[in-house]
Structures are given as C-alpha cells and as structure tokens.
C-alpha cells in the first residue's frame, strides 16, 4: 500500500471513529459528561478538548503550515460540548485533503517543528503522522471506557468495522 493510501485510510478511520464517538457522547447527561472519570484529562469533556488541542491545534498546523502554536495540552479551548463535537468532526475531515496534497516523497522526509518547551525537533514524517492518528485512537479508547463505566452504550470503534463498511460500499 502506498503511503498516500495508508494515511488516507487512517484519516478516513479518524473521521469515522470521531463521528461515532461524538454521536455516542451526545446522549450523555451533562453531569456525566463533565464528571471526573479518572481519565488523564479527567472528564470526557476534558479528554475531547485535549483531542481538539492535540490533533487540530498543534499537529495539524505543524503538518499543514510548518508552525507550532502555543496552547496547553489540557486547555479547555471549547467549553460548549456541541461546538466541541462539531470542531472535532470538522477537524478530522481536514486531514484527508492535506494528505492528498503531499507528494509521495514527503512521507520519506522529516517533520521539523518546535515542541511545547520551545525546542526544535526533527522526526520522521510518516511515523509522526502515524502518531497523530494513534494518539486519537488512544484517547477515544479512554472515552469509550468512561462511557462503559458510566453505564452508557459505546460504539464499536475498531478499524476493522470501518474496513467492513467500506468493503460493502
């Protein structure tokens, strides 16, 4: 599989999984949504804000524009849960055209950016892009665990379910 196809697949999965998760979270009562569930970013709301910060406010600008914004990893950048869900869905969709715009050789290069401590970092481009999608999977898993602990249904988010859906289409 070419790098474009591989990362486009991961980006489609990110869109699909994000939509399913946000739809499941929408049914939660407000108190449960904001309750400290023992997650790294405490609540489901805190974890979703972290996903917005990490994926869309830090990594996306690094890959798309070569800039490293300054924003705390635990910042509540969107207090409204509906707007937060929409921002996550929209942000996930932004990766698809970005990935398609890169020449094939870009995946063999490096990503240079400034980390949160102000230090210059150079990492393998493809592996760092894989990190972005893996990071989202990790935190979506935390949210599904919180949903389960709260006695709520949670969606199946395994990549294989997207692949099955795509194979039927």
PyMOL commands that set and color helices and strands:
alter all, ss='L'
color gray80, all
select helices_A, chain A and resi 3-25+30-34+44-65+81-101+104-108+125-149+159-168
alter helices_A, ss='H'
color red, helices_A
select strands_A, chain A and resi 110-114+120-124
alter strands_A, ss='S'
color yellow, strands_A
deselect
rebuild
show_as cartoon
